Amino acid sequence: MISVAGIRGVVGQSLTPENVSGFAAAFGTFCGQGRIVVGRDSRHSGPMLESAVEAALQSVGCDVIKIGIVPTPTVQLMVRELGARGGIAITASHNPPQWNALKFVSGQGIFLNQQQGRKVISLFQNKQQRYVGFDDLGFSFRYQTAIGDHVQRILDLPFLNLPLIRKRRYKVVTDTCRGAGGPIFELLLKELGCRVISLYPETNGDFPRPIEPQAKNLKALEAAVKKHKADIGFATDADVDRLSIVSNRGRALGEEYSLALAVMFMLRNKKGPVVTNLSTSRMVEDAAARFGVKVIRTAIGEANVVGAMKKSRAVVGGEGNGGIIIPSLNYGRDATAGMALILQLMAGSGRSISQLAEELPHYSMIKETLVVKDPARLLALVKKKYAGQKMDASDGVKVIFQDAWVHVRSSGTEPIVRVIAEGKDRKTTQGLVDTIKRLK
């Protein structure tokens, strides 16, 4: 699958060393000769794809800075910290282990926008990579301290009261799914004075659960929080850009709570715009409304959220999949930084995570995927079905009711249609989803 954000596919089928190297060379050509940061998650295919990317970038005269198995937000941050021309994160994020991908990062440390992404695609499709001769080839070296640098930048955030968090001595259980998150989660939490119990901290790519940190996938974390009588549990995906929370009662809150709680904290420190995408829970509006702040909605995709955040000078933003973006750190979804925000919220308020979550209204949200031969036809049927109802067609179709909504769109990362609905109760939400299924 080719998109402006990069390429994604099943290793050995649609994703091969040939097209990986071709796209990497196109990206290097787009960036121009200079430094390119390359990091990856823990998937078994990572070393092979890293070699293909490294050779391709050198072949177009780029110098490769390899930072190893790291979170995607670490790649984004290091592009800026090391003055690189761009970066490539080799990760399929929440996709199953047979998948992998290249995510392209601009020199600003953010994912490519539509115009930039189309340029890279054009270079690849038209075979316009600018290969260089033997005396202009790029070189490659390893940078060993990227994770430590990332943690230090989080600790330097001015709104974190480190002595207060350390005084609380929170007991925290983590589930990093044997992805890239084990080392950075443990390092940050120990710096914050937490007592840490780590589930699956190894970075070997043997994922013990479905990678997406949805509530239904966090049974082991729920049990561990109860067993150890912990204050909170944190889970993430393979490349550590999504954060999900398990409460001190051993209940997975659902990844939608992560951004809402982050908004609750950030707006206590500084009022300003909040940006999120169309499929994110109304809890974000509820949290922002307490401070008289309106929420700006965008099309799905981190690049779209970031673009609106920069334009509006937002103080916080992200996506309902657990993605939290803190502009004062970097314009990228960052589960590690989000974890620090939640702990500061708890420490500053003197309240448990369960008590804080209960301050937000409860909604019923259902997320389903449909295999549809003709997504465009389904979207047209949805528009016809709800003609006259308030809609947002900036990304698929979102139908908006007074106390509920349903969003139908083609996925940008998988060959499916996503249906997401939210309402005051399960019956209302399920009814909306079932209506869309019947249209299929």
C-alpha positions in Angstrom: 0.0 0.0 0.0 1.4 3.3 -1.1 0.4 6.6 0.6 1.9 10.0 1.1 3.1 8.8 4.5 5.2 6.0 3.1 4.7 2.4 2.0 3.3 -0.6 3.9 2.7 -4.3 3.0 3.2 -7.9 3.8 6.9 -8.8 3.9 7.9 -11.1 1.0 4.6 -10.4 -0.9 3.8 -6.8 -1.5 6.8 -5.5 0.5 10.1 -6.7 -1.0 13.7 -5.4 -0.7 13.4 -4.1 -4.3 10.5 -1.8 -3.7 11.8 -0.8 -0.2 15.1 0.2 -1.7 13.5 2.0 -4.6 11.3 4.1 -2.3 14.2 4.8 0.1 16.3 6.0 -2.8 13.4 8.2 -3.9 13.1 9.6 -0.5 16.8 10.3 -0.3 16.7 12.0 -3.7 13.8 14.1 -2.4 15.8 15.1 0.7 19.0 15.8 -1.1 22.4 14.8 0.0 22.8 15.0 3.8 22.0 13.1 6.9 19.0 10.8 7.2 18.0 9.2 10.5 16.9 5.5 10.3 15.3 3.7 13.2 13.0 0.6 13.4 10.7 -1.3 15.6 11.4 -4.9 16.8 9.8 -6.9 13.9 11.8 -9.9 12.6 11.9 -8.3 9.2 13.4 -5.1 10.5 17.2 -5.9 10.1 16.6 -7.0 6.5 14.7 -3.9 5.6 17.1 -1.7 7.4 19.9 -3.0 5.3 17.9 -2.3 2.1 17.1 1.2 3.3 20.7 1.9 4.3 22.2 0.8 1.0 19.6 2.8 -1.0 20.2 6.0 0.9 24.0 5.7 0.5 23.5 5.0 -3.2 21.9 8.5 -3.7 24.6 10.2 -1.6 22.9 10.4 1.8 24.7 9.7 5.1 22.8 7.3 7.3 22.5 7.7 11.0 21.2 4.4 12.4 19.7 4.7 15.8 18.5 1.1 16.2 15.3 -0.3 17.7 13.5 2.9 18.9 10.0 4.4 19.0 8.8 6.2 15.9 8.6 9.5 17.9 12.3 9.0 18.7 13.1 9.0 15.0 11.1 12.2 14.5 12.8 13.9 17.5 16.3 12.8 16.4 15.8 14.3 12.9 15.6 17.7 14.6 18.1 17.1 17.3 20.8 15.8 14.9 20.1 18.4 12.1 19.2 15.7 9.6 17.5 16.3 6.2 14.9 13.6 7.0 14.2 10.3 8.6 12.8 6.8 7.9 11.0 4.8 10.6 10.8 1.1 9.6 7.6 0.0 11.3 4.1 -1.2 10.6 3.0 0.2 13.9 -0.2 -1.7 15.0 -0.3 -4.0 12.0 0.3 -7.8 12.5 3.9 -9.1 12.5 3.9 -10.2 8.9 3.5 -6.5 7.9 6.2 -3.8 7.8 6.5 -0.3 6.4 8.5 2.7 5.8 7.3 6.0 7.4 9.0 9.1 5.9 9.8 12.0 8.2 10.7 15.5 6.9 13.6 17.7 8.1 11.1 19.3 10.6 10.7 16.0 12.4 7.1 15.5 11.2 5.6 13.1 8.6 5.5 14.3 5.0 2.5 16.4 4.0 0.4 15.6 0.9 2.6 17.6 -1.5 5.8 16.2 -0.2 4.5 12.6 -0.2 3.3 12.9 -3.8 6.7 14.1 -4.8 8.4 11.0 -3.3 5.9 8.7 -5.0 6.4 10.4 -8.3 10.2 10.0 -8.1 9.7 6.3 -7.4 7.2 5.7 -10.1 9.1 7.6 -12.7 12.4 6.0 -11.7 14.0 9.4 -11.1 16.2 8.5 -8.2 19.5 10.3 -8.5 22.2 7.6 -8.0 25.7 8.8 -7.5 29.2 7.5 -8.4 31.6 5.7 -6.2 33.3 8.8 -4.9 30.0 10.5 -3.8 28.4 7.6 -1.9 27.1 8.3 1.5 28.5 6.7 4.6 26.8 5.1 7.6 27.3 5.3 11.4 25.4 4.3 14.6 24.1 6.8 17.1 23.8 5.1 20.4 22.1 7.5 22.8 18.8 8.3 21.0 16.6 6.8 23.7 18.4 8.6 26.5 18.2 11.9 24.5 14.5 11.4 24.0 13.9 10.8 27.7 15.9 13.8 28.7 13.8 16.1 26.4 10.7 14.8 28.1 12.2 15.4 31.6 13.0 19.0 30.5 9.4 19.8 29.7 8.6 22.9 31.8 5.2 21.8 33.0 6.5 18.6 34.6 7.1 18.8 38.4 9.7 16.1 38.7 10.2 16.3 42.5 6.4 16.0 43.0 6.1 12.9 40.7 9.1 11.3 42.3 7.7 11.9 45.8 4.6 9.8 44.9 6.6 6.7 44.2 3.9 5.4 41.9 3.8 1.7 41.2 3.4 1.3 37.4 2.9 -1.8 35.3 3.8 -1.6 31.6 3.0 -3.8 28.6 5.1 -2.8 25.6 4.3 -6.0 23.6 7.9 -6.9 22.9 8.0 -3.9 20.6 10.3 -0.9 20.7 8.9 0.5 24.0 10.5 -1.6 26.7 13.8 0.3 27.1 12.4 3.8 26.9 9.4 3.1 29.1 11.6 1.7 31.8 14.2 4.5 31.6 11.6 7.3 31.9 9.6 5.7 34.7 12.7 5.1 36.7 13.8 8.7 36.2 10.4 9.7 37.5 10.9 7.6 40.7 8.3 5.0 39.8 8.4 1.3 40.9 8.1 -0.5 37.6 6.8 -4.0 36.7 7.4 -4.7 33.1 5.4 -7.1 31.0 7.0 -8.2 27.7 9.8 -5.6 27.8 12.0 -7.6 25.4 12.5 -6.0 21.9 12.5 -9.3 20.0 9.3 -8.9 17.9 7.6 -12.0 19.4 4.4 -10.1 20.0 2.4 -11.8 22.8 -1.0 -10.1 22.0 -2.6 -8.2 19.1 -0.4 -5.2 18.7 -3.0 -2.5 18.9 -3.4 -1.5 22.5 -7.2 -1.7 22.6 -8.9 -2.5 25.9 -9.8 -6.0 24.7 -6.2 -6.8 24.1 -5.0 -5.9 27.6 -6.2 -8.7 29.8 -2.7 -9.6 31.0 -2.0 -6.0 32.0 -5.3 -5.7 33.8 -4.5 -8.8 35.8 -1.0 -7.6 36.6 -2.2 -4.2 37.9 -4.6 -6.0 40.2 -2.0 -8.5 41.3 0.6 -5.9 42.2 -1.9 -3.4 43.5 -0.4 -0.9 41.1 -1.4 2.8 40.7 -1.7 2.5 36.9 -0.9 0.4 33.9 0.4 1.7 30.6 0.3 -0.2 27.2 1.6 0.7 23.8 2.0 -0.7 20.3 5.1 -1.8 18.4 6.4 1.7 17.6 5.3 3.5 20.7 3.1 6.2 19.3 -0.1 5.0 21.0 -0.8 5.0 24.7 -3.5 3.0 26.5 -4.2 3.1 30.2 -5.3 0.5 32.8 -6.8 2.1 35.9 -5.7 1.3 39.5 -8.8 -0.9 39.7 -7.4 -3.1 37.0 -9.8 -2.0 34.2 -8.6 -0.9 30.8 -10.1 2.5 30.2 -9.8 2.3 26.4 -7.4 4.2 24.3 -9.8 7.1 23.7 -9.3 8.2 27.3 -5.6 8.9 26.8 -5.9 12.1 24.7 -8.9 13.4 26.8 -6.9 13.1 30.0 -3.9 14.7 28.4 -6.1 17.6 27.3 -7.4 17.9 30.8 -3.9 18.3 32.1 -2.4 20.6 29.4 -5.3 23.1 29.5 -4.9 23.4 33.3 -1.4 24.7 32.5 -2.1 26.8 29.4 -5.2 27.6 27.5 -5.1 27.2 23.7 -6.5 25.3 20.8 -6.9 21.6 20.8 -6.8 19.5 17.6 -7.9 16.0 16.9 -9.4 13.9 14.1 -12.9 13.2 13.1 -13.0 9.7 14.7 -11.9 10.7 18.2 -14.3 10.6 21.1 -16.4 13.6 22.2 -14.6 13.3 25.5 -12.0 15.6 24.1 -14.7 18.3 23.6 -16.0 17.7 27.1 -12.5 18.1 28.6 -11.7 21.2 26.6 -15.1 22.8 27.3 -14.2 23.0 31.0 -11.6 25.6 30.0 -13.8 27.4 27.4 -11.6 25.9 24.6 -13.0 24.7 21.3 -11.7 21.6 19.5 -10.6 21.7 15.9 -11.4 18.5 13.9 -9.3 17.2 11.0 -9.2 14.3 8.5 -7.6 11.1 9.8 -3.8 10.9 9.9 -1.1 12.4 12.0 0.1 14.7 9.2 -3.4 16.3 9.1 -3.6 16.8 12.8 -0.1 18.2 12.9 -0.8 20.6 10.1 -3.8 22.0 11.9 -1.9 22.2 15.2 0.8 24.2 13.7 -1.6 26.5 11.9 -3.7 27.1 15.1 -0.7 27.0 17.5 -2.5 24.3 19.5 -1.2 23.5 22.9 -2.1 19.8 22.6 -3.5 17.4 20.1 -3.6 13.9 18.9 -5.9 11.0 17.9 -8.3 8.8 19.7 -6.2 5.7 19.1 -4.1 6.8 22.0 -1.9 9.2 20.1 -0.9 12.3 22.2 1.0 15.2 20.5 2.8 17.8 22.7 4.1 20.6 20.5 6.6 21.8 23.1 8.4 18.5 22.7 7.8 17.6 19.0 4.9 17.4 16.5 4.5 13.6 16.7 2.3 11.1 18.6 4.4 10.1 21.6 3.3 7.4 24.1 6.3 7.9 26.3 5.7 11.6 26.7 2.0 11.0 27.2 2.8 8.7 30.1 4.7 11.5 31.8 1.7 13.8 31.3 -0.7 11.4 32.9 1.6 10.8 35.9 1.9 14.6 36.4 -1.9 14.9 36.2 -2.2 12.3 38.9 0.5 13.8 41.1 -0.7 17.4 40.7 -4.3 16.6 41.4 -3.7 14.1 44.2 -6.3 11.9 42.5 -6.1 8.3 41.3 -6.4 7.6 37.6 -9.9 6.0 38.2 -11.1 9.2 39.9 -9.8 11.3 37.0 -11.4 9.1 34.4 -14.7 9.4 36.2 -14.6 13.1 35.8 -15.2 12.6 32.0 -18.6 11.7 30.6 -19.0 8.1 29.6 -19.8 7.2 26.0 -20.2 3.9 24.2 -17.9 3.6 21.2 -17.8 0.8 18.7 -15.0 0.3 16.2 -15.4 -2.3 13.4 -13.8 -3.1 10.1 -15.5 -4.2 7.0 -14.1 -5.9 3.9 -15.8 -4.0 1.0 -15.3 -4.5 -2.7 -16.3 -1.0 -3.6 -15.8 1.5 -0.7 -16.9 4.5 -2.8 -20.3 2.8 -3.4 -20.7 2.3 0.4 -19.9 5.9 1.1 -22.4 7.1 -1.5 -25.1 4.9 0.1 -24.3 6.3 3.5 -24.7 9.9 2.1 -28.0 8.9 0.5 -29.3 7.2 3.7 -28.6 10.2 5.9 -29.4 12.9 3.4 -30.4 16.1 5.3 -28.5 15.1 8.4 -25.4 17.0 9.5 -22.3 15.5 7.8 -18.6 16.0 7.4 -17.2 14.6 4.2 -13.6 15.8 4.6 -12.5 12.2 5.1 -15.0 9.5 4.2 -18.4 10.4 5.7 -19.1 11.3 9.3 -22.8 11.6 10.1 -23.4 13.8 13.2 -26.5 13.6 15.4 -27.3 15.6 18.6 -26.1 12.8 20.9 -24.2 10.4 18.6 -22.2 10.1 15.4 -20.9 7.5 13.0 -17.9 7.7 10.8 -17.3 5.6 7.7 -14.0 5.7 5.8 -11.5 3.7 3.8 -8.4 2.8 5.8 -5.1 4.4 4.7 -3.0 1.5 6.1 -5.1 -1.6 5.5 -7.5 -2.8 2.6 -10.6 -2.3 4.7 -13.3 0.2 5.5 -13.5 1.4 9.1 -16.8 2.1 10.8 -16.6 4.0 14.1 -19.7 5.1 16.1 -20.2 6.8 19.4 -23.3 7.4 21.5 -24.6 7.8 25.0 -25.4 4.1 25.2 -24.5 0.8 23.6 -27.9 0.3 22.0 -27.7 3.6 20.1 -24.1 3.0 19.0 -24.7 -0.6 17.9 -27.7 0.5 15.9 -25.6 3.0 13.9 -23.0 0.3 13.1 -25.6 -2.2 12.1 -27.3 0.3 9.8 -23.9 0.7 8.0 -23.4 -3.0 7.7 -26.8 -3.4 6.1 -25.9 -0.8 3.5 -22.8 -2.9 2.6 
